[in-house]
Amino acid sequence: MPTAIDAAALRDTIAAILGSGWQSVLVGTGGGSGAMAALLQTPGASRVVLEAAVPYCAAALTEWLAAPPEQSCSSPTARAMAMAAWQRARRLAQEAEPQKLVGIGCTASLASDRPKRGAHRIHVAVQTADRTSVASLELPKGARSRPEEESAATALVLDELAVATTGAKPRLANPLLVEGEAVMRESAAAPQAVADVVCGRAELALCDHGTWLAAPRAASELANSTLFPGAFNPLHEGHRQMAKLAAARTGGRVVYEVAVVNVDKPPLDYLAIAQRVAQFPAAVVALTRAATFVEKARLFPGSLLVVGADTIQRIGEPRYYDHDPAARNAAIAEIDRLGCRFLVFGRATDGQFLALADLNLPPALAALCQEVPEAAFRSDASSTALRLESMPPGPGG
């Protein structure tokens, strides 16, 4: 097994990337920084590299993502890093063709000076205007030294960047693999309606029983609907029961709303969007850029918004309005003027059931709320808990 990247293949790969006409932002944590060094030490790298960042400590990674990741070394975190990098590329190269910008995110857990609980692994994600992809490689413990594992991470980053910018087949990482290893890849291309929302060209797209409809037709499909906003990561039985009860109460259909941007979470990538929407094969899903409830009210005036008690509590908290109570009050007043109301379901939080009556809401917000009592609905299911249960052990040690 070769332990170092083939020099000729490396030179050819970097030359192809530099001649591609693409521009990139690269971000890595835990490994993969060798790819940045290999690019930056090559004459002409400024044509391709807009920025390279290594947010190595937890606080730095949290700042890069605008939220702490649930697990630092995982496919979702690599994808969130790539999405943040792509957004950064769009800001840094505003005159560039958007289709020629790419964000690369690498997160790795490699050999260290102390044992690690989880497997050694590398995740490299690529974000462009119309596609999200991620390549993952698990490394057997003890098969390589730390420099050799870093070489594998470097090769994987450069391979994925070359695939995205030149269309070439990956050629650097495969020769470094030991018996039984394989690079696992996932990719999702965006339907035009979805890309328009993610890229900011549209505020709304609608998926009706698996078929994407672009705005403005999408808006006309939402008349007399009850809106159920959420991350649905994943959808669970509590969500289904809430939707069923909301539909029974209103006599109309329920439209699920997934926002690609969120007040306190990284933006969704195309793989995440595809996974979320696939959970609703027989329902209607609105994909929006409405990060706040006042933005949702502007998109869906007159709607009944299905929320949990924890969500309605956040809507009333000034910290979500730059700690400005006047801004909060103005947002609530606008939601009221737009004719929107809230159907509030109790929520189990920290072992206690939180009901609408338990909340200290601003009176103007409380006046917009209808409650579903605990006798009619109680679910202790948690999307966060379900995600954490499915995660592999962290690096630890």
N, C-alpha and C positions, 0 to 999 in steps of 0.2 A: 504493500500500500504506500503510495507516495505520501509524504508528510508535508510537502510544500506545494504551493500552486505552481503549475508549469509556467515558466517565465515567458515563453513565446505566446502561449494562449492568453496570459494576462495582458501582455503588450497589445495583442490584436483586439482583445475585448475592450480595453480602455480606448484604443484608437477609434473603434467603431462607435462607442458611446460619445466620444468628443466630436465625432463627425455627424452625429444624428440630427443636430438642430434642436434637440430638446434641452430644457433647463430644469434643474432639480434642486430640492432641499432634502438633505439627508439627516436623519436623527437616529442615534443609537444609544442603547444603554446595556451594560453588561457584556458587550462584545460587538464585533463588527466595525470597530473604528479603523481597522486596517484598510477597509475599503475606501474610507475617506482619505486616508493618507496616500493610498495608491493613486487616487484621482488627483489630489492636490499637488503631488510632486511631479505631475506630468505637465509639460508646457501646453497651454491652451485650456487648462481646466476651468478657467473663469467663464468660458463659453457655456459650460454645462452646470457647474456648481454655483448656485446662488448663495447657499449657506450650508454649513455642516455643524451639527450640534451634538453634544454628548451630555445629556442630563443624567448624571451618574447616580447621585443620591436620590432618596425617595422624594424629598422636597422639590428637587429640580424637576423630576419627572412629573410630579403633580402640577407644578407651574406650567410645564410644557403642554399638558393635557387639559389644563383648567379644572381638573378634578382628580382626586386620588384614584388610581386603578385598583380594581378588586384583587388583581394579581399582577405583579410587575412583569413576569415572564409568561406570556400567553399570547395566543393568536389574536384575541380581541384587543389586547393592549398594543400589539404591533400594528394592528389596523388603525387604532385610534391615533397612534403616533404618526402613521403615514398620512392619515386624513389631516391632522394638524400641520404636517409638513407641506402638504399640497395647498392648504389654505394660505400658509406662509408664502409659498412660491407665487401664488396669485397676487398677494399684496406686494411682494418684492419686484415682480415683473409684470406690472399692470399693462404695459404696452405689448406684451408677448401674446402670441396666439394661445388661447387657453388649452387647446388640444395638444399643445407641445410642452405642457408643464407636468411634472411628476413629483410626488412626495414618496420618500422611502423611509420606512420605520423598521428598525431592527431591535429586538429585545432578546437577550441571551442569558442563560444561566450556565456558566462554564466552570471548569475546575478551579478551585480556590485553595487557600492555605488551611481550610477547615472542611470537614465533610458536609455534604448537602443532603437534605432529606429527599428531595425530589430528583428526577432524572436531569442530567445535563441536556440542554436543548437550546435550539435557535429558532426564532420566528422572524421572518422577513416579509413585510407587507409593502405593497405598491398601490398607490392611489393616483388615478388620473381622472380626467373629466368624465370618462365614460366607463371606467372599470375599476374594480377592487380585486386584488389578488393577494394571496399569502402563501408562502412556502415555509414548511416546518420540518425540522430535522432533530430527531432524538439521538443523543450520543451515548453509547455505553460507557459507564464509569470505568476509568482506568485504562481505556483503550488508547488514549492520547494524552500528551502533556498539555498544559494550558496554552503554550504557543501554537501547538498543533490544532487545538480546538478553535483558537482565534483565527487560524488560517482557514478552517472550514467555514466560520462565520463570514470572514472577508470574501471568500469565494462565492458564498450564497448571496450576499448582498450585491456583488458585481454581476453575478448571473441574472438576478431578478431585474436589476437596472438595465442590463443589456437587452433582455427579453422585452421590456416595456418600451425601450427607446429605439431599438433596431429590428425587433422581430426575430432576432437570432435564437437558436436553441441554446440552452445553458450548457456550458462546456468546462467550467472551472471546478465546481463542487463535486461532480460525479467521480472523477478520478481519485478523490480524497476519501471516498466512503469505504468503510470496512464491511466485511461480509454481514449481511442481514440488515444493513442500513438502507434507507430509502428516503428521498425528499418527498414529502406529501404536500400536494398543492390543492388549493381551492381558489376559485375565481368566479366573479359575477359581473357580467356586462349589464349596464343600466339601460332599460327601456327609455326612449326619448323623454317621455313624460316625467320619469323619475330623475333623469339627469337634469332636466330643466329646473326642478325644485332644488336639487342639491347645489347646482351651480348658481342659483339665485335668479334665474330667468323667469321663474313662475313661483307663485306662492302656494299652489295647490295642484295636486294630481289625485285622481280617484281610481282605485282598483275595485271593480265591480265583478265579484265572482271570478277573479283571476284575470280580468281584462282591464288594462290600464287606459284611462280616459284623461286627456289633457285638459287643463283649464283653457277657455272659460266654460266649456261644456260641463266640466266636473261640478262647478258651482251650481248649475241648474239642476243637477241630480240630487241635491241635498235638501230640497224643500221638505219641510215637515218632518225632519229627522231628529232623533235624539242622538247627541254626540257623546261618545265615550272616549276621552283622551287617555293615553297611557303609553308606557314603554313596551308592555307585554313581552318582557324578556325574562322568562317565557310567559305565554298565556297559561293560566291555570284555572282550576275549577271555580275558584272564587270569582274571577273575571266573568266566566260563563254565566254564573248564577246572577251576578249583578246585571248583566246585559238582559237576561231573561226577565228579571223583575222590572227593569226599566221599560222594556217593551210592553209588558203586561200593564204597567201603570199608565203609559202614554197611548197605547194602542197603535203605535207606529214602529217603524223599523229603527234599529240602532246602527249608527255608523261609527266604526272604530276610527279614532284619529291618532296617527303616529307622527310626531314632529321630528324632523331631521336635525333640528337644533333644539337645545334645552338650556334652561337657565344655569344648571349646575352639573351638566354632564357633557362629555365630548360629543361632537356631531356624529350622526350615523353614517356608515359607509354602505356601499352597494350590497356587500354580502350580508350585513346586518339587516338592511331593509328587506332583502329577499327572504331572509329567514323569518323575520317578524310577519311579513305579509302572508307567507306560505301557511301560517297558522289559521288563516281565515278563508279557506277555499270556498265556503258557501256564504260569505258575508261581504259587506262593503267596507273598504278601508280608505280613509282620506290621509294622504301624505302631505304634510304642510311644513312651512317654515315658521309656524306660529309658536314661538318659544314660551310666551306668556299667555295667561288667560284673557287679557284684554285683546291681544292679537287674535286669539281664537274667536272671541266675540265679534271682532271686525270681519273675520272671514265667514262666520256662521251666525249672523244676527237672528235673534228670535229663537235660538236653540236652547234645549234643555241639556245641561252639561252634567254627565254622570261622574262623580268624584268620590274618593274616600275621605274620611274625616281628617286624615293626616294632610291630604292635599288642600282641602278647604282651609285648614289651619295655616298652611304656608301662604296661601293667597292673602291672608290677613296680616302677615308679618312684614313690618317695615324693612327688614333686612333684604328682602327680595326687590326692594325699590330704592336701592342705594341708601337704606336706613332713613328714608324720608317719608314720614307719615302723610304729608300732604300729597306726595306722588301716589302713595297707596290709595288714599281716599279718592283721588282723581280717577285712578284706574277702576275702582269699584263703581264710581258714579257712571263712568263710560259703559261698563258692562251692563249696568241697569238701563241706561238710555238705549242701548242696542237691543234691549228686550230679552236678554239671556237670564236664565235661572239655573240653580244648582240642585241636583238630586244627590243627597249626601248619604253614603253608606258608612256604617261604623267600621272601625279598623282595629284589629288586634295589634298592639304595639308594646314591646317589652313585657309581655305576659299579661297586659291589661287591655280591656276592650274600651276603645275610645269612641264615644258617640258624640253626635252634634251638641247635645246638651252639656257635655263636659268641656266644651271649647269656649274660650273667651274671645269671641270674634267681634270686630267692629260692628256696631248695630246696623250700619248700612249693608254690610255683607250678610249678616245673619238674616236680614229681611228678604234676601234673595234665595234662601235655602229651604228646601223641603227635605225631611228626614225619612229614611227607611229604617224602621225600628229594629232593634236587635232580635226581637221575636220573629221578624220576617226574614232577616238575613244575618248570619254570622259566619265568617270564614277566617281561619287562622293561617291560610296559605300565604306564602310570601315568595315573590319572584326572586328576591335577593337570596333567600335561604335556598331555594331550588338551584340557583346558579352556583352558590358556594359548595353545595353538596356534590355537584358534578365536576368540580375542579380537581386537577391533580395536585399533589402536595407542592407547596412552595419550595424555593431553594433552601431557605433556613440554614441552620448550622452555625 
